[in-house]
Amino acid sequence: MNFVLKVPGRIPVSLNQVMNWTWQKRRTYKRDWNRHIANAILVARCDENNPLPIDPKFERFELRLQSNYHANPIKDDDNLHGAWKAVIDSLVHHLILADDTRENIVTKVMMQIKVSRSEYKETIITITPLP
């Protein structure tokens, strides 16, 4: 069974951009992602079709990270990989994932999908627990 978390109106920014910020702005960015992921978890737990367990703490899993954008995609793969750090750290912080090591994340797919301006940008996180 897959578990889906959606964060509307928010997508991760490039690692290059984050590294150019002051430490205060980076801390605020991380706190913002913690808050957005907490809201997404509450919504997912209320979904009858895809109920997220109260304390899942998945040990081994596949992770699919998707950002729907309409302007300024992240062009470098290494920047895209680093952009997801705050999101994955938030999943660990909220005890959805046990840890974010390579032993725990069996497969990680990071995608960017261009949407029209009339559609909202959003982040979609799909977690597939593995035995």
Secondary structure, DSSP 8 states (H G I E B T S, - for coil): --EEEEEET-----HHHHHTS-HHHHHHHHHHHHHHHHHHHHHHHH-SSS---SS--BSSEEEEEEEEESS----SHHHHHHHTHHHHHHHHHTTSBS--STTTEEEEEEEEEE--TTS--EEEEEEEE--
